[in-house]
Amino acid sequence: MPDRRVPLVNEEFYHVYNRGVAKQPTFLNHYDYKQALLALSYYKFVNTPIRLSRLKELPREQRDHILEKLQITQKHIEIVSFVFMPNHFHFLVKQTAENGISLFLSKFTNSYTRYLNTKTNRVGPIFQGIFKSVHVETDEQLIHLSRYIHLNPVVSFFIKETELISYPWSSFPDYIKRESSLVYMKPVFEHFSSSDDYKSFVLDKVDYAKRLEEIKHLTLES
């Protein structure tokens, strides 16, 4: 991927996101979301030995052996929080290897694009150009950004508030359970005494976040 205006520096946190070409859907059903989650967990590692599509074809024992070995290898990024929506995604990540964010997103988007193009018999890009990135400068920004990402399905009126804690295509359920092999929760939980405290931090702002989203839509339409 080409150079970006925002320098991507090791050990720093970034909000990275992208959406479908012309705002078209990128995740059509739960199989697509599962594929995206698999690509997210696989391509965060630097030395993936084979393509994800080939990995899925291997016998389970061989596949599990490869995945187990990867767990102790270097990562491009640590995933602090994420959400997949019908036509876009948001990731909060920490870069842990040189050029890690760009390499990870290149592998992730290329892999998912191949998957969806093969499945739907289409050609061309799925996502809209180069991903966007914003440097996270303070701890306060970090925790508020994690909340923004986790509230995204509700403030976009995609799901009801009562469905948020079980929405499977985000890291919020991991934060509720406070356990995950995929998500690096430590930077956020350093600021909360429990998962219940974090849950309250997120859910207490649902109505406010919805109002902001409504105002944004009105502004755009005007």
C-alpha positions in Angstrom: 0.0 0.0 0.0 1.2 3.5 -0.7 2.6 5.9 2.0 0.0 7.6 4.2 -0.3 11.0 5.6 -0.5 9.6 9.1 2.8 7.9 10.1 2.2 4.4 11.4 4.6 3.9 14.3 5.4 0.8 16.3 3.9 0.6 19.8 1.3 3.4 18.9 -2.5 3.0 18.7 -4.6 3.7 15.7 -8.2 3.7 14.6 -8.3 2.2 11.1 -11.4 1.8 9.1 -12.8 1.3 5.6 -16.2 0.7 3.9 -17.5 -0.9 0.8 -17.1 0.6 -2.7 -19.9 3.1 -3.2 -21.1 2.2 0.3 -22.2 -1.2 -1.0 -22.6 -4.1 1.4 -19.4 -6.1 2.1 -20.7 -8.6 4.5 -23.9 -10.3 3.2 -24.6 -13.0 5.8 -23.1 -14.7 8.9 -20.8 -16.8 6.8 -19.2 -13.6 5.5 -18.8 -12.2 9.0 -17.2 -15.5 10.1 -14.8 -15.3 7.2 -13.8 -11.8 8.1 -13.3 -12.8 11.7 -11.1 -15.7 10.6 -9.0 -13.4 8.4 -8.7 -10.9 11.2 -7.4 -13.5 13.6 -5.1 -15.1 11.0 -3.5 -12.2 9.3 -2.6 -10.3 12.4 0.5 -12.6 12.5 3.6 -11.8 10.5 4.6 -15.2 9.2 1.5 -16.8 8.0 2.8 -19.8 6.1 0.0 -20.2 3.6 -3.1 -18.4 2.3 -6.2 -18.5 4.5 -8.1 -20.2 1.7 -5.6 -23.0 1.6 -5.5 -23.3 5.4 -9.2 -23.9 5.4 -8.8 -26.9 3.0 -6.3 -28.7 5.3 -7.3 -31.6 7.6 -8.3 -30.2 11.0 -5.3 -31.6 12.8 -2.8 -30.0 10.4 -4.8 -26.7 10.4 -4.8 -26.6 14.2 -1.1 -27.3 14.3 -0.3 -24.3 12.1 -2.6 -22.1 14.1 -1.1 -23.2 17.4 2.5 -22.5 16.2 1.4 -19.0 15.0 0.3 -18.1 18.6 3.9 -17.7 19.7 5.1 -15.8 16.6 5.4 -12.1 15.9 2.3 -10.1 15.2 1.8 -7.2 12.8 -0.7 -5.7 15.2 -2.6 -6.2 18.5 -6.3 -5.8 18.1 -7.7 -3.7 20.9 -11.3 -3.6 19.6 -13.2 -4.1 16.4 -16.6 -4.2 14.8 -17.9 -5.5 11.5 -21.0 -3.8 10.0 -22.8 -4.6 6.7 -20.8 -2.2 4.6 -17.8 -1.2 6.8 -15.4 -2.1 9.6 -13.6 -0.3 12.4 -10.5 -1.6 14.1 -8.6 -0.1 17.1 -5.1 -1.5 16.9 -1.6 -1.2 18.2 1.2 -1.6 15.6 3.8 -4.1 16.8 5.9 -4.7 13.7 7.4 -2.4 11.1 4.7 -1.4 8.6 2.5 -3.8 10.5 -0.9 -2.0 10.0 -0.5 -1.6 6.3 0.7 -5.2 5.8 -2.1 -6.6 7.9 -4.8 -4.6 6.2 -3.4 -5.5 2.8 -3.5 -9.2 3.6 -6.9 -8.9 5.3 -8.7 -7.0 2.6 -7.1 -9.0 -0.3 -8.0 -12.3 1.4 -11.6 -11.2 2.1 -12.0 -9.7 -1.4 -10.8 -13.0 -3.0 -13.3 -14.9 -0.8 -16.3 -12.7 -1.7 -15.5 -12.4 -5.4 -15.2 -16.1 -5.7 -18.4 -16.7 -3.8 -20.5 -14.1 -5.7 -18.7 -14.5 -9.1 -17.7 -10.9 -9.3 -14.4 -9.1 -10.0 -12.8 -5.9 -8.7 -12.2 -4.3 -5.3 -14.7 -4.8 -2.4 -13.4 -1.9 -0.2 -13.1 1.7 -1.0 -9.5 2.5 -1.8 -6.9 2.9 0.9 -7.9 2.4 4.5 -8.3 5.5 6.7 -6.3 5.8 9.9 -6.3 8.1 12.9 -3.5 8.2 15.5 -4.8 7.7 19.1 -2.9 10.3 21.2 -4.2 9.9 24.8 -5.6 7.2 27.1 -8.9 9.1 27.1 -9.1 9.0 23.4 -8.4 5.2 23.5 -11.2 4.3 25.9 -13.7 6.6 24.2 -12.8 5.2 20.8 -13.3 1.7 22.1 -16.8 2.7 23.2 -17.5 4.4 19.8 -16.5 1.2 18.0 -18.6 -1.0 20.3 -21.6 1.2 20.0 -21.5 1.4 16.2 -24.1 -1.3 15.5 -26.6 0.4 17.8 -26.0 4.1 16.8 -26.3 3.0 13.2 -29.7 1.5 14.0 -28.6 -1.9 12.8 -29.4 -3.7 16.0 -31.3 -2.9 19.2 -29.5 -1.8 22.3 -30.6 -5.1 24.0 -28.7 -7.1 21.3 -25.4 -5.3 21.7 -23.8 -7.4 24.4 -24.4 -10.5 22.2 -23.5 -9.0 18.8 -21.1 -11.6 17.6 -19.2 -9.4 15.0 -17.6 -7.1 17.5 -15.2 -7.4 20.4 -17.8 -6.1 22.9 -18.9 -9.6 24.0 -15.2 -10.4 24.6 -15.0 -7.3 26.9 -18.1 -8.5 28.8 -16.5 -11.9 29.3 -13.1 -10.3 29.8 -11.4 -13.1 27.9 -10.3 -13.5 24.3 -7.6 -15.1 22.3 -8.1 -12.5 19.6 -8.5 -9.2 21.4 -5.8 -7.3 23.5 -8.0 -5.7 26.2 -5.3 -4.7 28.6 -4.9 -1.0 27.4 -8.6 -0.4 28.0 -9.1 -2.4 31.2 -6.2 -0.5 32.8 -8.8 2.2 33.3 -11.7 0.1 34.6 -12.0 -2.0 37.7 -14.2 -4.7 36.2 -16.0 -5.7 33.0 -19.2 -4.4 34.6 -17.7 -0.9 34.9 -16.7 -1.0 31.2 -20.1 -2.3 30.2 -21.7 0.7 32.1 -19.3 3.1 30.5 -20.4 1.9 27.0 -24.1 1.5 27.5 -24.6 4.7 29.5 -23.9 6.7 26.3 -26.2 4.8 23.9 -28.9 7.5 23.7 -26.4 10.3 23.4 -24.5 8.6 20.7 -27.8 7.9 18.8 -28.6 11.6 18.9 -25.2 12.5 17.5 -25.7 10.1 14.7 -29.1 11.5 13.9 -27.7 15.1 13.8 -24.9 13.9 11.5 -27.4 12.4 9.1 -29.4 15.6 9.1 -26.3 17.7 8.4 -25.3 15.4 5.5 -28.7 15.5 4.0 -28.9 19.3 4.2 
